[in-house]
Amino acid sequence: MAPPAPVVEGHPVPIKTNGRKINVCILSPGLPVPPAKGGAIETLIDETARRYKASAARVFFEETDAGPSSRGADGALDSRPVRVSAAQRSLQRFLNRPARRGLFFLYDSFFIRQVLREIDFEPDIFHIHNNFYYLPRLKSHFPRARFVLHMHNDFLFEHARLHRRYRRVLEDVDKLIAVSGYVARRILDHDAVCRPKVIVIPNGVSPTRFRKLPPDDPALEEWRGRLGLGREDRVILFVGRIHPIKGVDVLLRAFGDLRRGPGRLRLLIAGSSWFAEGRTTPYLEKLRRLSRPMGESVIFTGFVPHERLNYLYNLAELCVVPSVCQDPFVLVNVEAMAAGCAVIASATGGIPEVVTHRQTGILVPPGDADSLCRNMRFLLDHEADRLDLVRRASQVVKDRYSWSLVAERYEAVYRELVG
């Protein structure tokens, strides 16, 4: 196996702009930016693009009924919704299946066509998140631009028979950002020739949005009342999409055993089947059935907007990330760490790159409800150990995972490409 791609560490050399900013065109993979409907990638785009100092970023996303939310106070964002009709969206979902099997020009063709019509500037950089299918068409229209492909998942080679076509796409990529060493290794296992292009830049967190709050903060009291929590309740939290790969059923089984011990325990399950557009699914119904014997101990909150998640992290003593898939990063880990909530997570995918076992959190085997139960009980019963994890995790977040630092790393990549 090829060794991991290098990770960008520390602060890059300050960028000299010589009076002109780098024109960057960013394509969101689906949801609105700013993240009115949630989404880790959309959060990343929003948090980094409006912190750029040497770049002018325009963000294109498919228009939905939500539209953009209000901008943050630390910078404006040129966010441009692209209108795609309901009929086109329905047809596009039908066309995307053959597109993923090699007919790349079909993939989100209505969206890309509208983007090409609405670009009213000369892009220096295209920053494409996940959807590498966009690249050939954009390259044909803007041959002088540089292309950054940002992979948040490891599905780049999901169809082995298309390896040559994938390689041709990668030949047109100028830089390939992987969200974790795990994703980078997966890419290089398939195509080591792109090693010089690959760089690992992890996601980040806002230290002003996610932080430890005073226990008597009025907003926390309001959330306790909203969720029916008492001050004596000891809260365990899950945040994420309600999907089988996230292992929520494993957490419910572990919590069922944990309740037999001392203390008044409550489990908050925050999330929906598909971000703000979540609907009832067979898996969600299965979770509700599993939780019924536990009564009011389990609370399904539904979708919670990103800007309000800090209150949930502050209400909880433990945040559990029980993924049973090869999760590439999981933004929840760094958010919980920043908010002073102890993390227990599955040792899978890129998670161990963020959570160091018994240093900044606890790692458990994926799918192992018994191990998860034992480690939750240990941290609940040993406050000093839990607080030590929280303290070290908070320092690691400050040193490595601020959005300002991540934005600087992206801009260093842009400057390298445009010379």
C-alpha positions in Angstrom: 0.0 0.0 0.0 1.2 3.5 -0.8 2.1 5.7 2.1 -0.3 8.4 3.1 -0.3 11.7 1.1 1.4 14.6 3.0 -0.8 16.7 5.2 -0.6 20.4 5.1 0.4 21.5 8.6 0.9 24.9 10.2 0.3 28.3 8.7 1.2 28.8 5.1 3.5 31.7 3.9 1.3 34.8 3.6 0.0 35.3 0.1 1.0 38.3 -1.9 -1.8 39.4 -4.2 0.0 42.2 -6.2 -3.4 44.0 -6.2 -5.4 41.4 -7.9 -7.4 38.6 -6.3 -7.7 35.1 -7.6 -11.0 34.4 -9.2 -12.4 31.2 -7.7 -15.5 29.4 -8.9 -16.8 26.9 -6.3 -19.5 24.4 -7.2 -21.6 23.0 -4.3 -22.5 19.3 -4.7 -26.2 19.9 -4.1 -27.5 21.8 -1.1 -27.6 25.6 -0.6 -24.7 27.7 0.5 -24.8 29.2 3.2 -26.1 25.9 4.6 -29.8 26.6 5.1 -30.5 22.9 4.8 -27.4 21.6 6.5 -24.6 19.5 4.9 -20.9 19.2 5.9 -19.6 20.2 2.5 -21.9 23.2 2.3 -20.8 24.3 5.8 -17.1 23.9 4.7 -17.7 26.1 1.6 -19.5 28.8 3.6 -17.0 28.9 6.5 -13.9 29.0 4.3 -14.9 31.1 1.2 -15.9 34.1 3.2 -12.6 34.0 5.1 -10.5 34.3 1.9 -8.1 37.2 1.8 -6.4 36.8 -1.6 -9.3 35.3 -3.5 -12.7 36.4 -4.8 -15.0 33.3 -4.5 -18.3 32.8 -6.3 -20.3 29.8 -5.1 -22.9 28.2 -7.4 -25.5 25.8 -6.0 -28.8 24.4 -7.3 -31.6 26.7 -6.2 -34.2 25.2 -3.8 -37.1 26.6 -1.9 -34.8 27.4 1.1 -32.5 29.8 -0.7 -29.4 31.3 1.0 -29.5 32.1 4.7 -28.1 35.2 6.2 -24.3 35.8 5.9 -21.9 35.7 8.8 -20.6 38.9 10.3 -17.0 38.1 9.4 -17.3 38.4 5.6 -19.6 38.5 2.7 -20.1 35.6 0.4 -21.0 35.8 -3.3 -23.5 32.9 -3.4 -25.4 32.4 -6.6 -28.4 30.0 -6.7 -28.9 28.3 -10.1 -32.5 27.7 -11.0 -33.3 24.1 -12.1 -37.0 23.4 -12.5 -38.8 20.5 -10.7 -39.3 18.7 -14.0 -35.6 19.1 -14.9 -34.6 17.9 -11.4 -36.7 14.8 -11.7 -35.3 14.0 -15.2 -31.8 14.7 -13.9 -32.1 12.1 -11.2 -33.1 9.6 -13.9 -30.1 10.6 -16.0 -27.5 10.5 -13.2 -27.6 6.8 -13.0 -26.1 6.2 -16.5 -23.9 9.3 -16.0 -22.2 7.5 -13.1 -21.5 4.6 -15.4 -19.4 6.6 -17.8 -21.7 9.1 -19.7 -20.3 11.9 -17.6 -21.8 14.6 -19.8 -25.3 13.6 -18.5 -24.4 14.2 -14.9 -26.3 17.2 -13.5 -26.3 18.6 -17.1 -29.1 21.1 -16.5 -27.2 22.5 -13.5 -23.8 22.8 -15.3 -25.5 24.3 -18.4 -27.0 27.1 -16.2 -23.7 27.6 -14.4 -21.9 28.1 -17.7 -24.5 30.7 -18.7 -24.2 32.6 -15.5 -20.4 32.8 -15.1 -19.8 36.5 -15.8 -16.1 36.5 -14.9 -12.9 34.7 -16.0 -12.2 32.0 -13.4 -8.6 31.3 -12.4 -9.6 28.3 -10.3 -12.6 25.9 -10.4 -12.9 24.3 -6.9 -15.2 21.2 -7.4 -16.5 19.3 -4.4 -16.9 15.5 -5.0 -18.7 15.7 -8.4 -15.7 15.1 -10.7 -18.2 14.4 -13.5 -18.4 18.2 -13.9 -14.8 18.6 -14.9 -14.6 17.6 -18.6 -17.4 20.0 -19.6 -16.0 22.9 -17.6 -12.5 22.2 -18.9 -13.8 22.4 -22.5 -15.2 25.9 -21.8 -12.4 27.3 -19.7 -9.2 25.6 -20.9 -6.9 28.2 -19.2 -8.5 27.7 -15.8 -6.9 25.5 -13.1 -9.0 22.7 -11.5 -9.1 21.7 -7.9 -11.0 18.4 -7.2 -11.9 18.1 -3.5 -12.9 14.6 -2.5 -14.9 14.2 0.7 -15.6 10.5 0.1 -13.9 7.5 -1.3 -16.3 6.7 -4.2 -14.0 8.1 -6.9 -13.5 4.6 -8.3 -16.9 3.1 -7.5 -17.1 1.4 -11.0 -13.8 -0.5 -11.6 -14.6 -1.0 -15.3 -14.3 2.8 -15.8 -10.8 3.1 -14.5 -9.4 4.5 -17.7 -12.1 7.1 -17.9 -11.5 8.1 -14.3 -7.8 8.4 -15.0 -8.5 10.8 -17.9 -10.5 13.0 -15.6 -7.7 13.0 -13.0 -5.2 13.9 -15.7 -7.2 17.2 -16.1 -7.1 17.9 -12.3 -4.4 20.3 -11.2 -4.7 19.5 -7.5 -6.7 16.9 -5.6 -7.6 17.7 -2.1 -8.5 14.8 0.1 -10.4 15.4 3.3 -8.4 12.8 5.2 -5.4 10.5 4.8 -7.9 7.7 4.5 -9.5 9.2 1.4 -6.0 10.0 0.0 -4.8 6.4 0.4 -8.0 5.1 -1.2 -7.3 7.3 -4.3 -3.6 6.4 -4.5 -4.4 2.7 -4.1 -6.3 2.9 -7.4 -4.1 5.5 -9.2 -0.7 6.2 -7.7 0.2 8.3 -10.8 -1.7 11.2 -9.3 0.4 11.2 -6.1 2.1 14.6 -6.9 -1.4 16.2 -7.1 -2.8 14.9 -3.9 -2.8 16.9 -0.7 -4.7 16.2 2.6 -6.5 19.1 4.2 -8.9 18.2 6.9 -12.1 20.0 7.6 -12.4 22.5 10.4 -14.7 24.2 13.0 -15.7 27.7 14.0 -14.3 28.4 17.5 -16.8 31.2 18.0 -19.8 29.0 17.0 -18.7 25.8 18.8 -17.5 26.5 22.3 -18.1 25.7 25.9 -21.0 27.7 27.4 -21.6 28.5 31.1 -24.0 25.9 32.6 -26.4 28.7 33.5 -26.6 30.1 30.0 -30.2 31.1 29.3 -30.3 29.4 25.9 -29.3 26.1 27.5 -32.2 26.4 29.9 -34.5 27.1 27.0 -33.3 24.0 25.2 -33.6 21.9 28.3 -37.3 22.9 28.5 -37.8 22.3 24.8 -36.4 18.8 25.0 -37.9 17.9 28.4 -34.5 17.5 30.1 -34.0 18.0 33.8 -30.8 19.3 35.3 -30.1 15.9 36.9 -30.2 14.2 33.5 -27.0 12.9 32.0 -27.2 13.3 28.3 -25.6 11.3 25.5 -25.8 12.8 22.0 -25.8 11.6 18.4 -25.7 14.1 15.6 -25.9 13.2 12.0 -27.9 11.8 9.2 -30.3 9.0 10.2 -29.0 6.3 7.9 -27.8 2.6 8.4 -24.2 3.5 7.7 -24.2 5.9 10.7 -24.8 3.0 13.2 -27.6 4.6 15.2 -29.1 1.2 15.9 -25.8 0.1 17.4 -25.9 3.1 19.7 -29.5 2.3 20.7 -28.6 -1.3 21.7 -25.7 0.0 23.7 -27.8 2.6 25.4 -30.4 0.0 26.3 -27.8 -1.9 28.3 -26.3 1.3 29.7 -29.7 2.3 31.2 -29.5 -0.6 33.5 -26.8 1.1 35.5 -27.1 4.1 37.9 -28.1 7.6 36.9 -30.9 9.2 35.0 -29.7 8.9 31.4 -31.1 10.5 28.2 -30.2 9.9 24.6 -30.6 12.7 22.1 -30.7 11.6 18.4 -30.3 14.8 16.4 -30.8 14.5 12.7 -33.0 13.4 9.9 -32.8 11.0 7.0 -31.7 13.7 4.5 -30.6 16.9 6.2 -33.5 19.4 6.4 -35.5 17.5 3.8 -35.6 14.4 5.9 -38.6 12.1 5.7 -39.7 8.9 7.4 -37.7 5.9 6.1 -37.8 2.2 7.0 -34.6 2.7 9.0 -36.0 5.5 11.0 -39.1 3.4 11.8 -36.8 0.6 12.9 -35.0 3.0 15.3 -38.3 4.2 16.7 -39.3 0.6 17.4 -36.0 -0.1 19.1 -36.4 2.9 21.3 -40.0 2.3 22.4 -39.1 0.0 25.4 -36.8 2.9 26.6 -39.7 5.3 26.8 -38.8 9.0 27.3 -35.1 8.2 27.7 -34.7 8.4 24.0 -35.5 11.8 22.3 -35.6 12.2 18.5 -35.1 15.9 17.8 -35.3 15.8 14.0 -33.2 18.1 11.9 -31.4 20.8 14.0 -29.9 23.8 12.1 -26.1 23.9 12.2 -25.9 27.2 14.0 -27.9 25.7 17.0 -26.0 22.4 17.4 -23.6 24.0 19.9 -26.4 24.0 22.5 -26.9 20.3 22.1 -23.2 19.6 22.5 -23.2 21.7 25.7 -26.2 19.8 27.1 -24.4 16.5 26.6 -21.5 14.8 28.5 -20.8 12.4 25.7 -21.1 12.7 21.9 -21.1 9.3 20.2 -20.2 8.7 16.5 -21.0 5.0 16.0 -20.4 4.8 12.2 -20.3 1.3 10.7 -19.0 2.5 7.3 -15.5 3.8 6.4 -16.5 7.3 7.4 -14.0 9.7 5.7 -13.8 12.4 8.3 -17.1 13.3 10.3 -17.3 16.9 11.1 -19.3 16.1 14.3 -16.1 14.9 16.0 -14.3 18.3 15.9 -17.5 20.2 16.6 -18.1 18.2 19.8 -14.4 18.5 20.8 -14.5 22.3 20.3 -17.7 22.5 22.5 -16.2 20.6 25.4 -18.2 17.3 24.9 -16.3 14.1 25.2 -16.2 12.0 22.0 -16.6 8.2 21.6 -16.3 7.2 18.0 -15.9 4.2 15.7 -12.3 3.3 14.7 -13.1 3.4 11.0 -12.1 5.4 7.9 -10.6 8.8 8.7 -12.0 9.1 12.2 -8.8 7.9 14.0 -6.9 10.8 12.3 -9.1 13.2 14.3 -9.8 11.2 17.5 -6.7 9.8 19.2 -7.7 6.9 21.4 -7.5 7.8 25.1 -5.9 11.2 24.3 -8.7 13.2 22.7 -11.5 10.7 22.8 -12.3 7.0 22.9 -12.3 4.7 19.8 -14.4 1.5 19.7 -14.7 -1.2 17.0 -17.5 -0.4 14.6 -20.7 -2.3 15.2 -19.6 -3.4 18.7 -22.5 -2.4 21.0 -20.9 -4.1 24.1 -17.6 -2.1 23.7 -19.6 1.1 23.1 -21.6 0.5 26.3 -18.6 -0.2 28.4 -16.8 2.9 27.3 -19.8 5.1 27.8 -20.1 3.8 31.3 -16.4 4.3 32.0 -16.5 8.0 31.0 -19.8 8.6 32.9 -18.3 7.1 36.0 -14.8 8.7 35.8 -15.2 12.4 35.5 -11.5 13.2 35.8 -10.7 11.0 32.8 -13.5 12.5 30.8 -12.4 16.1 31.6 -8.8 15.2 30.6 -10.0 14.0 27.2 -12.1 17.2 26.8 -9.1 19.5 27.7 -6.7 17.8 25.3 -9.3 17.6 22.5 -10.1 21.4 22.9 -6.4 22.2 22.5 -6.0 20.0 19.4 -9.0 21.7 17.8 -7.5 25.2 18.4 -4.1 24.1 17.0 -5.3 22.3 13.9 -8.9 22.7 13.0 -10.0 26.3 12.8 -11.8 27.4 9.6 -9.4 30.3 9.3 -6.5 27.9 9.0 -8.3 25.7 6.6 -9.1 28.7 4.4 -5.4 29.7 4.4 -4.5 26.2 3.2 -7.0 26.4 0.3 -5.6 29.8 -0.7 -2.1 28.4 -0.6 -3.2 25.7 -3.1 -4.8 28.3 -5.4 -1.7 30.5 -5.3 0.5 27.6 -6.1 -1.6 26.8 -9.2 -1.9 30.3 -10.6 1.8 31.1 -9.9 
